[in-house]
Amino acid sequence: MNSVIVSIVSDQTIPNYLFIKQMINYGDELLFISSKEKEDKINFIEKTLNYKNCNSYSLILKDEENYKSMYEEVKSCIDKNKSYKVNLTCGTKLMAFAIKAAFEEYKNVVFFYIPSPKNIIINMNTNENINIEDSVNIAEYMQLYNNGINSLKEPVVSDENYTNNFYNIFMNDKLSNKDYQIISALRAYRNVKHSINIEEIENIQEDEETENKKKIEGLQEFLNKLNFPQKKEGMLDKCEIQYLTGGWFEEYIYFMIKNEIKPTDIALGLSLKNNTQQNDLDVVFTYGNKLFVIECKTGIDGEKIFNEIIYKSSSIQTILLGLSANSYIINCGTLGNKDGNKQRMSDITKNMKMKYYDKENLISNKEDIFKDIRKKANNN
């Protein structure tokens, strides 16, 4: 007998999506039960599932705070000639109680529950645990929260070893003051539309300098010192400039996570857009059906900037990515321990359900980062 898969829809759409993907068989139907306020979430789930030959219908409850009303509405839509698989994971407790009470009066009903963040489905009739076999990728996760992906970056330097060497040069303080001055001056060119001519940049006259046009003496010598693989001799494009002024660290973290964690899906420089805002995320990956976002910084200079980064990351997580998303800030500099500065910053991120790591963590024990990610992926 074909079944009707019943989903209670709320803000968290991942449990509904995973349950349907796991439990559906050919010929099954979908029933979504939701309040009017959460009705749009049904569209996100259906769009992501993209089932062409599957009948689905919705029951929008009139009053989600009225137990008797919900009970009667649900009961009236049950067909005694069909069997039902009811996922009680989402929605309010009152909704779940009313829905369960309406369905349990019939024989052909099995109740299920996903104990988030675990990747199992509990058959409440038999108390059997069913492992969730499907894995959510980045595109699916974003679509389930109504976020569009505008673009992704490809690593500027495809040779992972080069980025590792760049990282070692930076972390072992092998750059001179002049090198740092060149990197700082290059920031004026981070958003150029066309490639810059290195010889011209090195020979700009003082009276020709502007806020977005800086003279950089010794630029080519600096590039030669680093054996930087220029795409075109004597030129630097926008992506190369961004790599030299901090993008290399994003790429280092991208390769580090890809190799050590082996996530389901991973993206570098994801440009994200929904109805309200656009945001650029440094490193994004899915693992254990959770979303992870890492903000990568080559040096956070002061508490004010740190707080701006924290609140930006928290806002993105709250508004765009859902409660199951995990945010990290990894700084390859250090805030130092003056007046308990580092501890205070660590406490701030912890209170906002984020994690902060800096140069000391990267040098002494990267495994702490991997352990935390694996813990959140497996059991939070």
N, C-alpha and C positions, 0 to 999 in steps of 0.2 A: 504493500500500500504506500502510495506517495504521501509525503508529509507537508505540513505547513510549518515553516520555521518562523518563530515569533521572536521579535526583537523589541525590547523596551529602549527607546532612543532618548539619550540625554547629551550633555556636552561631550562626553568621551565616546567617540565613535569607533575607536580601535577594537574594543571587545566585541561589538556587534559584527564588524567586518570579519574579524578572525573566526568567530563562531560560524557565520554563514559559509565562509570559504571551507571550513573544516567539515561541516555537517551536511552540506547540501548534496543531494543526489539528483540525477536527471528526472525531471517531472515534478520536483518539489516547487512549492509556492512560498512567497515571502509575505509576512504580515508585520508591519511596523506599527508600534503603538507609541504615541508621543503626546506631549502637551502641545498646545498651539505655539508656545514660545520656542520649542525645540524642533518644530516641524521642518525647518530648513536643513537640519542635520540629515534627515532621511534622504534628501536629494544628493548630499555629499556621498553617502554610502552607496546609493544606487548608481551614481555616476562612476564611482571607483570600481564597483563590481562589474559594471558594463555587461550584464547578462542580457543577451538579446532575446532569448526564448524562455524567459522565466516570468510567470505572472506574479505581480507584487501589488499589494494594496495597503492602505494606511488607515489607522483608526486614530483620529485626533481627539483626545479626551477633552470634554468641556470644562471640567473642574478637577484639577489634579490634587486638590486638597479635600475633596469629598469622597470618602471611601465608598459609600453606597452607590454614588453616581458612577464611579469608575467600574465598580463591580458589575453593575447592570449593563453598562455600555459594552464591556468586554464579553460578558455572557451572551449578549444578543448577537454577537458576530461569530460565535463558535458554531461550526457545522459538525453535527454528531457523526456524519459519515466520513469525516477526515481524521487523520492522526496529526498530532502536534508535537513539535520540539520547541520548548519554551525556554528562552535564555533570560534568566532573572537578574543578570549582572547589573544592568544600568537602571537609570531612573531613580526616583525617590523611594524610600522604604515603603511609604504608604502605597505608591503605585504598584510596587512589587507584591505587596501583601494582597491587594485587591485583585491583581491579575492572576496570582497563584490560586486564590480562593475561587475565582470564576472557572479556571481551567480544571482544577482538581476534582470537580464534580463528574468529569468524564473519564472513560477508561483509557482511550488511546492518546494519552498525554505523558510525555517525559520531560522533567524539569532539569535544567542545567544551570551551572554557575561557574564563572571564571574568577578565581580568587586573585585579582590583580595585586601585585605585578607578576605573579607566577604564570608560566606558559602552559597551563593545564586547564582542562574543562572537567568539572565535577558533574557526573551523572547523579543527581540528587535522589533518583529512584533506587539506584543500586549502590551508591557511594563509591562508584568506580571513577578513577582518575584517567582522563584521556589526554595524552600529550598533544599539544598544538603543533602540527607539522608545517603549516604555512608560515612564511616569513614576510613581513611588510618591508618594502623598499622605500626609498626616500620619496619618489613620485607619488606612491600610494598614500603614504603618511601625510604628505602635504595636501593632497587632494581631499582627504578625509577631514581636514581642517580648513578647507576652502582657500588654500594658498596656491597661487600659481608660481611656477618656476620660470623666471624670465631667461636666465642664462646660467651656465656653469663655466668655470675656468678649467683649462688644461694646464698641467705644470709647465712653467716657462722653460725650465731646464729639465729635459726628460731623463737625464742621467742622475739617478738617485744618489750615486756616490759623490757627485759634485756638490749637491745640496748638503749632504752629510759633512763634507769637508768645510763648506762655508759655515755650517753650524759650529764645528770644532774650532775654527779660527775665531769666531765671535765669542764663544763660551770660554775660550782659553786666553782671552784678552790679547790676541795677536794683531789687532788693528791699532794703528797709530792714531794720535790726535788728528793728524792731517786726513787720515782715512775717514774718520768720523765727520770731519768738517765737509768732506766731499759728499758723503752720504746725506748729510743734513742739507747741503745746498741742492742736491738732486731732487729733494722733496718738492721744490718749486715746479718741477717738470712732471710730477706724477700723473697729471691729467691732460697731458698734451694730446692733441688730435693726430699730429703727424710726428714721425721720427725726428729726433734732434740730431744735428750735425755736431759731432764732438769737437772738431777743430774750431768751428764757429763759437761754440759755448766757451771754449778755453780762451778765446781772444776777444770776448765782449769788452768794450770800453766802459769805464765807470759811468760816464754820462748816458750810456745806453741801457743801464741796468734798471729793471722795474721789479715789482713784487713777484711777478711770475717769470722773470727772465734774469737769471743770475749767472755771473761769470764763475766758472769752476776750473781753476788752474790744476793741471796734473790729472785730469779725468782719465785720459787714455792710459797714462802710466799706472793709475789705480786699477783699471780694468785688466791691464797686462799682469800686474802683481797677483791678481786673483785668478788669472787664467780664465776670465769670464768668456763663455762661448757666445760671442755676439752673432746675431743672425746675419747682420750685414756689416762689413768692416767700415769703421769710421762713423757708425750710426748707432743710436739707441732708440728703440720704440717704447711705447707706453708700458707694455707688459714687462719689458726688461728693466725699466726704471723702477717700476713697482716692486719687482723682485729684489733689486739691490737696496731698496729703502724699507725693507721689512717683509716683503712677500716670500722671501726665502724661508722664513720661519714658519709661515703657514704651510709651505710645501714640505718642510721637514716634519711637522706634526702630522700632516696628511700621510706621508710615507710611513712614519712611525706607527700610527694607528692601523694602517692597512696591513703592515707586516706583523705586528705583535698581536692585535686583536682579531684580525681577519673578519671584519664585520660583514653583515649581509650586503650592505650597500654603503658607499662612501662618496662624498662629493667635495670638491675644493672650490671655494669662492662662489657659493650659491647665491644668486640674486633672487629674492623672494618678494612676491607682491600679492596682496589681497585687496579687499575693497577699501581699506582705510590707509594703508601705508606700504612703502617699499623698504626692504632691509637687505643688507648684504651680510651673509654669514660666512665666516672663514673656513671652518671645517665642519661638515655635517655627516653623520653616519647613523645607520640603523643596525641594532644588534640586540638579539633577544626580544624583538618586536618593541623595542624602546627607541626613541630618538635621542641622539646626543649631539650637542652643539658646542664647539670649542672656539672661543675667542682667543686669538693669538696676538701677543704683544711683544715687541722687541725691547720694551722699556717703558714702564709706567712711571711718569715723573710727577710724583706728589699725590696727596690724598684726594684732591679735587678731581683730578682726571680719573683716578681709580673709581671714585663714586659715580662719575658719569658713565663709565664702562659698566659698572655693576647694575645701575638702574636701567640702562639701555638693554642689557642682556635679560634682566628680569622682566622688562616690559614685553620683549619679543616672546619670551616663554609664556607669559600669562595670556597675552592677546592672541598670538598666532599659533602656538605649538602645542597647547594642551598640558594638562597636569602630568602626563607621563613623560614629558620631555625632560632631559637632564642637561644642565648648562655648566660649562667649565670655563675658567679663565686661566690661561697658561702664559706666564710672563717670563721671558728669558733674561730679564733683568732682575733686580731685587729691590724691594721697598725698604730693606734694612730693618733693624730691630730698635731703632731709636724711639724711646718713649713707648715701647710696646706696639710700634706701628704695624709690624707684620701680623702680630696676634690679633690686633683690632680689625685689620682687614679680613683676616681669616674668619673671625667671628661674624662679620657683616655678611660675607658670602654664605656662611653656614646658615645664618638666620633666614636668608633669602633662598635657601635650598639650592645653593650653587656650591661649586668647589673652586678653590684658588690654589694654584701651584706656581712656584717661581724658580729662579735659577738654582737655588739650593736643592730643590726637589729634583730638578732635571739632572744635576750633577751627582747627587748622592744616592738617589733611589727612584728611578723612573717606575720601578715595579709597583710603587704605591699607586700611581695613576692607573696602571693596568688593572690592579686588584680592585680599585674602586669601581671602574667601568664594568668589570666582570660581575661584581657583586650586584650592581644596579640592574644589569641585564638579566641576571639569573633569579634574583629574589628581592632586589632593591634593599 
